[in-house]
């Protein structure tokens, strides 16, 4: 919709998505929230932030072989979202060419959306040690 979205509502929608995505897996999901400032995001920023999170979480679901996924949401001076998994890390992406292209195309989309909306994106990943994204608005 065109309506602005409250940070708590955004967080709730993200929780619903994660639970649905991993519903039939044995992956342990952990949520942390620290919403000190109930801010509003405009609809377009909220939508693109949500799409970024969806892409990251879909990558974790499809490619990471993770047994744990952590989702963190903070709202104070900035809105900070952290998404991490204990999977194979990006250096160990599957060797099948089609899957590699999907992962890299997804990463390009994530970076492009973040740039367009002034979202700071930091990615940490190490072979065999998982992946962590931090988004700051």
N, C-alpha and C positions, 0 to 999 in steps of 0.2 A: 504494500500500500504506500501511499504518499506521506503517511504520518511519520513523525519522528518516533524513535524507539528509545525507551529507557534502558540503561545499562543492565538492570536486573532482568528485564524482559528478554534482552538479547542473550544474556547468560542462560536463562531458562530454555530458550529455543535451542541454544547450542547443546545443552545437556540432553534435551529430547532427541536431537539428531544423533549424538554419540551413542546413546543407549540403543537407539534403533539400529544403527550401523553395526554395532558389535553384539547385538542381541543373541545371535546363534553361535557365538564364539566363546572360547574360554578366557578371553583377554580380560584382565582385571582393569577396571576403569576407576580412576580417582579424580574427583573434582575438588578444587579449593576455590573459595570466594573470599574476597576482602573488598566489599563495596562500601567505601567510606563516603563517597560522593555520588549520589544518584543523579548522574548526568543524562542528558539526552543526546542522541546522535541523529543527524538528519537521515532520512530514509535511504538515500543513495549510498552514503557512507556505511550505514548499518548493513545494507544488502551486500555491498562489496566485501566488507569485513567478514560477513557470514560465509560468502562464497570462497574466500581465501581459507577460512577455517575448514570448510567442507573439503576442499581440495587436499589440504594437509592431512586431514583425518582419513580421507579415502586412500591416500598414498600409504598411510600407516596400516590401514586395513588390508589393502591389496598386496603390498610389496614388502613390508618391514618384517613380517614373521614375529611381531611383537607379542609378548605375553602380558605387558603392562602399558597402559596409555594414561597419561596425566594431562588434565585440562585445568588451567588456572586462570582466574579472572580477577583483576584488581581495578578499582576505580577510585582514584584520589585526584592528584593534580593531572595525571594522565590515565587513560584506559590502557591497561597492559594485559595481553592475553598470552599465555604460554601453553604450548602444545608439545608434549614430548612422548617418546616411546623408547622401549628398551630393545628395539629390533636390530636388524642387520646393519643399519646405517646406510647412507647414500653411496659410499664407496663400494659397497657390496651389492649394488642393485642387480637384479636378475640379469643373466647374460643373454636372454632372448631379445633379439633386436626390437620387436614390436613393443615389448614391455618397457625397454629402455626409452624408446621414443615417447611412450605415454608418460612416463615419469618426468622426463625432461620437458615435455610440452606442458605438463601440469606446473612444473616449477617456473617456467616462463610466464604462464598465466598468473601465478601467485605474485611474482615480482612486478609484472605489468600493472596489475590491480593496485598493489601497494603503492607504487610510484604515482599512479594517477590520482590517488586520494590522500597523499601525504602521510601514509602509514609507514612508520619505521619498521623494517623487517630484518631480523637477525636470525641466521641459521647456523646451528652447531651440529655437526655430524662426524662420527668417526666409525670406521669399519668395526663391526661387532659390538659397538657401544651405544647404538641407537641414534636418534635424531631429536633435536629440540629446536622449536621455532619460538621466537618472541616477537610479538606485534605490539607496537606502541602508537597510540593515537593521541 
